[in-house]
Amino acid sequence: MTVTIALEPPRQAGVLRLLELSDAYAASLYPAESNHMVDISSLEGSGVSFFVARKDDAILGCCALVEASDGSAEIKRMFVDEAARGLKLGKRLMDAILERAVERGMSIIRLETGIYQPQAIGLYRAYGFVEIGPFGDYKRDPLSIFMEKRLS
C-alpha cells in the first residue's frame, strides 16, 4: 500500500466526495456566514495547484494552493478523510504545498481556518504559521483564525 501526493485535477469523483465531506464537516461546526469554501470551478482556475493524497487508488485527502498576483498564496480546501486520519496526510500535503509555493516564487502563504479545528491549527503552527488579522476579502469573524507563513 503506497501513499502518494500529486498534482491532479480537482474535478474527479473521489475529490468531489472529499469536498462534500469537507462541506458537511464545516457546516456541522460553523454557520454558513463563517464558512469560506471555494467551489470546484475556483479550484480549476489558473494559478491554482491542487494536490491529491492517495493510498493505492483511494483518494483520501486534498488541498489547494491559490496564487495571488502580489506574490502571496492561500491554502484552500485542506481536508483528509476521517478514515485516513493517522496516516500523516496533513503533514504530507503541507510539505507538498510549501514545496510548490517555493517553486512558484511565492513570498508568503496565508490561510483561514476555524476556531473549532484544533488539529488543523496545531498543524499550521507546527509549520511556522502565525496568527494575523483578516486578509484579502475576509472580514473579522470570531469563529475564524487567519494565519500566514513567510517564505525565504
Disulfide bonds with the S-S distance in Angstrom:
none
